[in-house]
Amino acid sequence: MNATRNWGPSTWVGASIVALLLLLTFFTPISFVWVFFLFGTTLVTALYALITGRHSWLRFGGRKVAAIGVAASIVVGFTSMAAAAATMPVPAAVKASRSDTAPQATSSATASPALSQTTQLSPSPTPTPQSSTAEPSTTASSAVTTSPSAAPQVAYSAAVRAAGGAVLPDKATTPGATNPAVTQSTIGATICVTGWTAQVRPPEEYTSNLKVSQLAGGYTYSGGTNPADYEEDHLIPLELGGAPSDIHNLWPEPSNLTSGGAKSKDELENKLHELVCAGTLGLGTAQQAIASDWWAAYGTYVVAPAAPAPAAPAPAVPAPAAPVPAPAGGPAGATALCVDGTYSYSAHHSGTCSHHHGVAVWYK
């Protein structure tokens, strides 16, 4: 009690601070920080007592006790720092940098499912996908298989092919895919509504990145890889219910051809859209026609049919034959047909058929 009465104001303030720090140690999640701060304060006080030999507010009894306090504060302080560092969460940026430096084998073994589903084509000249699954149906409904924010990285062994004066996509790589929201019964609320395609069109960044990826992978026309020479085209167009972002419905179409390229296909798309919305052509028929061979469909629906050959002239109707005039007279001793239908024979022709209204015809 006597020692307590001799405490000065600084001693009471110091003791109060120590007590407060001890309480914060129990009620604060990062308790090691407060422990470190507590022993840091003790370290400074002990150093003061060790150097000056005076009693500090912690009442170190001489330099020997102060030296022990310094050593203990240093040990506990470093221990608290190490423990706090071990329990603190690692920042996300640090985790990302660590994952970037991981071995290649590890990263490929833990690849995301989205990348593992990307179709990889065989490098052989034959345009056959390595996937063992069946080729997707041309007009089967297809959900979007890729995120519109980034184009998939795909390797292609096939190239855009020319046929009959036009450029067609490789059928194995781009068979076509449809939007399940567009059916024959919903065209009045979807594709036949002005401005509807703008709502489903994928971002330009996505189609541009996909075009560059396809060209770099060998999906080209005559080996040209300049993206400016191509237009990323929906094989089944959006205005006919084509899938917006499915890579099976997108291909790099040459845009600088005067015939058989993008301009000709645009004409076909507009014509088929007009026929479907007018009710003169079924949606499924239009989708199948443009997906199987759009150039053949162009010849069927866009190119004007040849004018029919002129019909052969009708044969002339012969004029009716003139009636045979009755002979003015008959030879001697001839039979005559009277006007009333009776026959009369006369040797001299005189008075023949006189009672039968005259002679109609003479017979030998």
TIGU-771718 format. One record per residue (C-alpha): residue number from 1; residue in one letter; x negated, y negated, z. Coordinates in steps of 0.02 Angstrom, whole numbers. Layout:
[NUM, 'a', [X, Y, Z]]
...
# end
This chain:
[1, 'm', [0, 0, 0]]
[2, 'n', [-143, -120, 41]]
[3, 'a', [-223, -89, -130]]
[4, 't', [-58, -126, -215]]
[5, 'r', [-40, -290, -122]]
[6, 'n', [-211, -344, -190]]
[7, 'w', [-156, -325, -373]]
[8, 'g', [-157, -489, -463]]
[9, 'p', [-36, -544, -601]]
[10, 's', [-146, -472, -739]]
[11, 't', [-144, -302, -655]]
[12, 'w', [46, -301, -647]]
[13, 'v', [60, -356, -830]]
[14, 'g', [-63, -221, -885]]
[15, 'a', [25, -86, -786]]
[16, 's', [192, -140, -859]]
[17, 'i', [122, -129, -1036]]
[18, 'v', [55, 46, -1005]]
[19, 'a', [223, 102, -935]]
[20, 'l', [314, 28, -1085]]
[21, 'l', [199, 116, -1207]]
[22, 'l', [224, 281, -1117]]
[23, 'l', [414, 261, -1133]]
[24, 'l', [399, 219, -1318]]
[25, 't', [296, 376, -1340]]
[26, 'f', [444, 484, -1289]]
[27, 'f', [579, 389, -1387]]
[28, 't', [487, 351, -1549]]
[29, 'p', [477, 481, -1691]]
[30, 'i', [297, 435, -1731]]
[31, 's', [238, 461, -1554]]
[32, 'f', [56, 485, -1602]]
[33, 'v', [46, 304, -1658]]
[34, 'w', [96, 243, -1485]]
[35, 'v', [-23, 364, -1402]]
[36, 'f', [-163, 297, -1510]]
[37, 'f', [-115, 118, -1467]]
[38, 'l', [-108, 159, -1281]]
[39, 'f', [-282, 235, -1279]]
[40, 'g', [-346, 95, -1389]]
[41, 't', [-294, -28, -1255]]
[42, 't', [-374, 82, -1123]]
[43, 'l', [-534, 88, -1227]]
[44, 'v', [-548, -102, -1235]]
[45, 't', [-516, -118, -1049]]
[46, 'a', [-643, 17, -1006]]
[47, 'l', [-774, -65, -1117]]
[48, 'y', [-745, -229, -1026]]
[49, 'a', [-770, -144, -857]]
[50, 'l', [-923, -49, -921]]
[51, 'i', [-1009, -204, -990]]
[52, 't', [-967, -330, -852]]
[53, 'g', [-957, -213, -704]]
[54, 'r', [-799, -303, -649]]
[55, 'h', [-633, -226, -607]]
[56, 's', [-509, -241, -750]]
[57, 'w', [-322, -231, -731]]
[58, 'l', [-338, -40, -744]]
[59, 'r', [-448, -44, -589]]
[60, 'f', [-597, 56, -653]]
[61, 'g', [-704, 91, -499]]
[62, 'g', [-875, 47, -568]]
[63, 'r', [-971, 73, -730]]
[64, 'k', [-974, 264, -713]]
[65, 'v', [-784, 275, -709]]
[66, 'a', [-773, 148, -850]]
[67, 'a', [-893, 253, -957]]
[68, 'i', [-783, 405, -930]]
[69, 'g', [-631, 301, -982]]
[70, 'v', [-718, 245, -1142]]
[71, 'a', [-763, 423, -1191]]
[72, 'a', [-589, 488, -1152]]
[73, 's', [-508, 347, -1251]]
[74, 'i', [-615, 381, -1404]]
[75, 'v', [-578, 569, -1402]]
[76, 'v', [-391, 547, -1375]]
[77, 'g', [-382, 407, -1505]]
[78, 'f', [-461, 508, -1645]]
[79, 't', [-357, 660, -1598]]
[80, 's', [-199, 556, -1611]]
[81, 'm', [-250, 488, -1781]]
[82, 'a', [-281, 662, -1850]]
[83, 'a', [-116, 728, -1783]]
[84, 'a', [-20, 580, -1853]]
[85, 'a', [-99, 602, -2025]]
[86, 'a', [-53, 786, -2027]]
[87, 't', [130, 754, -1988]]
[88, 'm', [159, 606, -2105]]
[89, 'p', [246, 649, -2271]]
[90, 'v', [143, 644, -2431]]
[91, 'p', [197, 503, -2548]]
[92, 'a', [283, 556, -2710]]
[93, 'a', [149, 474, -2816]]
[94, 'v', [14, 577, -2731]]
[95, 'k', [113, 737, -2759]]
[96, 'a', [132, 694, -2943]]
[97, 's', [-54, 663, -2963]]
[98, 'r', [-93, 829, -2879]]
[99, 's', [25, 922, -2993]]
[100, 'd', [-53, 841, -3146]]
[101, 't', [-224, 908, -3097]]
[102, 'a', [-163, 1086, -3067]]
[103, 'p', [-233, 1222, -3182]]
[104, 'q', [-147, 1244, -3349]]
[105, 'a', [-101, 1424, -3310]]
[106, 't', [-5, 1370, -3157]]
[107, 's', [91, 1233, -3248]]
[108, 's', [142, 1350, -3388]]
[109, 'a', [198, 1481, -3265]]
[110, 't', [310, 1355, -3177]]
[111, 'a', [378, 1270, -3332]]
[112, 's', [554, 1200, -3321]]
[113, 'p', [698, 1307, -3386]]
[114, 'a', [741, 1174, -3515]]
[115, 'l', [574, 1192, -3601]]
[116, 's', [577, 1381, -3593]]
[117, 'q', [739, 1382, -3692]]
[118, 't', [666, 1283, -3837]]
[119, 't', [666, 1383, -3998]]
[120, 'q', [490, 1422, -4058]]
[121, 'l', [478, 1473, -4240]]
[122, 's', [352, 1595, -4311]]
[123, 'p', [202, 1514, -4398]]
[124, 's', [222, 1636, -4543]]
[125, 'p', [284, 1567, -4711]]
[126, 't', [450, 1656, -4687]]
[127, 'p', [571, 1534, -4603]]
[128, 't', [624, 1656, -4467]]
[129, 'p', [641, 1599, -4286]]
[130, 'q', [547, 1697, -4153]]
[131, 's', [704, 1703, -4048]]
[132, 's', [786, 1874, -4050]]
[133, 't', [959, 1800, -4033]]
[134, 'a', [1077, 1798, -4180]]
[135, 'e', [1083, 1646, -4294]]
[136, 'p', [1212, 1522, -4231]]
[137, 's', [1373, 1511, -4329]]
[138, 't', [1385, 1362, -4445]]
[139, 't', [1551, 1302, -4380]]
[140, 'a', [1547, 1375, -4205]]
[141, 's', [1572, 1252, -4063]]
[142, 's', [1407, 1205, -3987]]
[143, 'a', [1368, 1108, -3829]]
[144, 'v', [1227, 984, -3825]]
[145, 't', [1069, 1083, -3791]]
[146, 't', [948, 941, -3762]]
[147, 's', [943, 785, -3655]]
[148, 'p', [971, 628, -3760]]
[149, 's', [834, 538, -3665]]
[150, 'a', [692, 637, -3742]]
[151, 'a', [675, 740, -3900]]
[152, 'p', [622, 923, -3880]]
[153, 'q', [451, 979, -3938]]
[154, 'v', [482, 1112, -4070]]
[155, 'a', [363, 1199, -4189]]
[156, 'y', [428, 1234, -4364]]
[157, 's', [366, 1351, -4497]]
[158, 'a', [499, 1307, -4624]]
[159, 'a', [510, 1151, -4731]]
[160, 'v', [651, 1057, -4812]]
[161, 'r', [688, 1148, -4973]]
[162, 'a', [741, 1086, -5144]]
[163, 'a', [879, 1176, -5237]]
[164, 'g', [973, 1126, -5393]]
[165, 'g', [907, 948, -5395]]
[166, 'a', [945, 913, -5211]]
[167, 'v', [856, 930, -5044]]
[168, 'l', [935, 1050, -4919]]
[169, 'p', [887, 1091, -4738]]
[170, 'd', [815, 1259, -4690]]
[171, 'k', [964, 1368, -4646]]
[172, 'a', [877, 1461, -4505]]
[173, 't', [817, 1302, -4421]]
[174, 't', [970, 1193, -4456]]
[175, 'p', [1126, 1301, -4479]]
[176, 'g', [1240, 1162, -4417]]
[177, 'a', [1337, 1144, -4254]]
[178, 't', [1505, 1068, -4211]]
[179, 'n', [1576, 961, -4072]]
[180, 'p', [1701, 1066, -3971]]
[181, 'a', [1802, 908, -3936]]
[182, 'v', [1847, 893, -4121]]
[183, 't', [1973, 1019, -4187]]
[184, 'q', [2107, 1015, -4320]]
[185, 's', [2235, 969, -4188]]
[186, 't', [2130, 825, -4115]]
[187, 'i', [2071, 736, -4273]]
[188, 'g', [2205, 603, -4249]]
[189, 'a', [2127, 553, -4084]]
[190, 't', [1944, 578, -4130]]
[191, 'i', [1864, 571, -4303]]
[192, 'c', [2011, 485, -4388]]
[193, 'v', [2006, 340, -4264]]
[194, 't', [1903, 191, -4322]]
[195, 'g', [1745, 171, -4217]]
[196, 'w', [1758, 340, -4133]]
[197, 't', [1589, 403, -4196]]
[198, 'a', [1500, 257, -4112]]
[199, 'q', [1554, 327, -3944]]
[200, 'v', [1469, 495, -3972]]
[201, 'r', [1318, 447, -4077]]
[202, 'p', [1154, 492, -3986]]
[203, 'p', [1029, 354, -3941]]
[204, 'e', [913, 299, -4081]]
[205, 'e', [764, 337, -3969]]
[206, 'y', [816, 519, -3960]]
[207, 't', [840, 543, -4147]]
[208, 's', [680, 448, -4189]]
[209, 'n', [576, 553, -4070]]
[210, 'l', [655, 712, -4137]]
[211, 'k', [617, 661, -4316]]
[212, 'v', [434, 630, -4273]]
[213, 's', [425, 797, -4183]]
[214, 'q', [503, 891, -4329]]
[215, 'l', [388, 811, -4457]]
[216, 'a', [235, 845, -4350]]
[217, 'g', [291, 1026, -4335]]
[218, 'g', [297, 1049, -4524]]
[219, 'y', [482, 1018, -4558]]
[220, 't', [445, 908, -4708]]
[221, 'y', [483, 883, -4893]]
[222, 's', [330, 909, -5005]]
[223, 'g', [218, 890, -4853]]
[224, 'g', [258, 706, -4822]]
[225, 't', [253, 659, -4638]]
[226, 'n', [290, 472, -4644]]
[227, 'p', [446, 446, -4535]]
[228, 'a', [495, 295, -4642]]
[229, 'd', [529, 414, -4788]]
[230, 'y', [658, 513, -4689]]
[231, 'e', [826, 490, -4606]]
[232, 'e', [870, 599, -4457]]
[233, 'd', [1033, 670, -4522]]
[234, 'h', [1177, 767, -4445]]
[235, 'l', [1204, 913, -4563]]
[236, 'i', [1387, 918, -4509]]
[237, 'p', [1416, 730, -4490]]
[238, 'l', [1495, 653, -4336]]
[239, 'e', [1645, 598, -4441]]
[240, 'l', [1679, 782, -4477]]
[241, 'g', [1656, 840, -4297]]
[242, 'g', [1470, 880, -4299]]
[243, 'a', [1376, 904, -4135]]
[244, 'p', [1293, 738, -4090]]
[245, 's', [1129, 795, -4008]]
[246, 'd', [1112, 980, -4047]]
[247, 'i', [945, 1011, -4134]]
[248, 'h', [1030, 1144, -4241]]
[249, 'n', [1130, 1004, -4323]]
[250, 'l', [989, 877, -4347]]
[251, 'w', [857, 878, -4484]]
[252, 'p', [738, 754, -4569]]
[253, 'e', [825, 711, -4733]]
[254, 'p', [723, 622, -4869]]
[255, 's', [795, 447, -4891]]
[256, 'n', [699, 385, -5043]]
[257, 'l', [772, 501, -5175]]
[258, 't', [882, 427, -5311]]
[259, 's', [987, 584, -5322]]
[260, 'g', [1012, 734, -5210]]
[261, 'g', [955, 644, -5052]]
[262, 'a', [1030, 544, -4910]]
[263, 'k', [1132, 428, -5022]]
[264, 's', [1218, 571, -5111]]
[265, 'k', [1255, 660, -4948]]
[266, 'd', [1330, 501, -4875]]
[267, 'e', [1449, 493, -5023]]
[268, 'l', [1503, 672, -4990]]
[269, 'e', [1528, 639, -4804]]
[270, 'n', [1641, 489, -4839]]
[271, 'k', [1742, 587, -4967]]
[272, 'l', [1768, 738, -4854]]
[273, 'h', [1816, 624, -4708]]
[274, 'e', [1944, 540, -4820]]
[275, 'l', [2019, 706, -4875]]
[276, 'v', [2025, 778, -4698]]
[277, 'c', [2109, 625, -4623]]
[278, 'a', [2231, 618, -4769]]
[279, 'g', [2283, 797, -4730]]
[280, 't', [2234, 865, -4901]]
[281, 'l', [2084, 966, -4838]]
[282, 'g', [2064, 1068, -4679]]
[283, 'l', [1931, 1018, -4553]]
[284, 'g', [1854, 1192, -4547]]
[285, 't', [1845, 1201, -4737]]
[286, 'a', [1755, 1034, -4745]]
[287, 'q', [1631, 1084, -4608]]
[288, 'q', [1592, 1250, -4691]]
[289, 'a', [1569, 1171, -4862]]
[290, 'i', [1445, 1039, -4805]]
[291, 'a', [1348, 1155, -4690]]
[292, 's', [1326, 1300, -4811]]
[293, 'd', [1271, 1199, -4963]]
[294, 'w', [1310, 1014, -4962]]
[295, 'w', [1247, 990, -5140]]
[296, 'a', [1371, 1118, -5206]]
[297, 'a', [1508, 1030, -5106]]
[298, 'y', [1453, 866, -5185]]
[299, 'g', [1485, 939, -5357]]
[300, 't', [1656, 1001, -5301]]
[301, 'y', [1724, 850, -5208]]
[302, 'v', [1628, 698, -5272]]
[303, 'v', [1576, 725, -5452]]
[304, 'a', [1724, 688, -5565]]
[305, 'p', [1786, 845, -5654]]
[306, 'a', [1762, 852, -5843]]
[307, 'a', [1907, 786, -5947]]
[308, 'p', [2013, 927, -6018]]
[309, 'a', [1991, 966, -6203]]
[310, 'p', [2128, 893, -6314]]
[311, 'a', [2267, 1015, -6354]]
[312, 'a', [2273, 1088, -6529]]
[313, 'p', [2402, 1002, -6642]]
[314, 'a', [2567, 1091, -6659]]
[315, 'p', [2590, 1179, -6827]]
[316, 'a', [2692, 1082, -6954]]
[317, 'v', [2872, 1137, -6970]]
[318, 'p', [2907, 1184, -7154]]
[319, 'a', [3044, 1088, -7239]]
[320, 'p', [3205, 1186, -7265]]
[321, 'a', [3216, 1270, -7433]]
[322, 'a', [3333, 1192, -7558]]
[323, 'p', [3492, 1293, -7593]]
[324, 'v', [3489, 1397, -7750]]
[325, 'p', [3600, 1312, -7876]]
[326, 'a', [3738, 1415, -7949]]
[327, 'p', [3705, 1466, -8127]]
[328, 'a', [3795, 1360, -8252]]
[329, 'g', [3851, 1512, -8344]]
[330, 'g', [3822, 1696, -8357]]
[331, 'p', [3782, 1808, -8499]]
[332, 'a', [3917, 1895, -8602]]
[333, 'g', [4002, 2041, -8522]]
[334, 'a', [3959, 1994, -8345]]
[335, 't', [4040, 2012, -8177]]
[336, 'a', [4088, 1855, -8085]]
[337, 'l', [4114, 1819, -7900]]
[338, 'c', [4267, 1713, -7884]]
[339, 'v', [4282, 1570, -7761]]
[340, 'd', [4408, 1663, -7656]]
[341, 'g', [4287, 1809, -7639]]
[342, 't', [4357, 1926, -7769]]
[343, 'y', [4260, 1995, -7915]]
[344, 's', [4313, 1985, -8097]]
[345, 'y', [4235, 2057, -8253]]
[346, 's', [4249, 1967, -8415]]
[347, 'a', [4179, 2005, -8583]]
[348, 'h', [4195, 1830, -8651]]
[349, 'h', [4190, 1724, -8491]]
[350, 's', [4344, 1636, -8546]]
[351, 'g', [4478, 1624, -8412]]
[352, 't', [4377, 1722, -8286]]
[353, 'c', [4440, 1698, -8107]]
[354, 's', [4570, 1579, -8172]]
[355, 'h', [4689, 1638, -8039]]
[356, 'h', [4556, 1642, -7904]]
[357, 'h', [4504, 1460, -7901]]
[358, 'g', [4363, 1481, -8025]]
[359, 'v', [4193, 1570, -8037]]
[360, 'a', [4071, 1554, -7895]]
[361, 'v', [3928, 1665, -7961]]
[362, 'w', [3897, 1764, -8120]]
[363, 'y', [3814, 1936, -8109]]
[364, 'k', [3739, 2034, -8249]]
# end
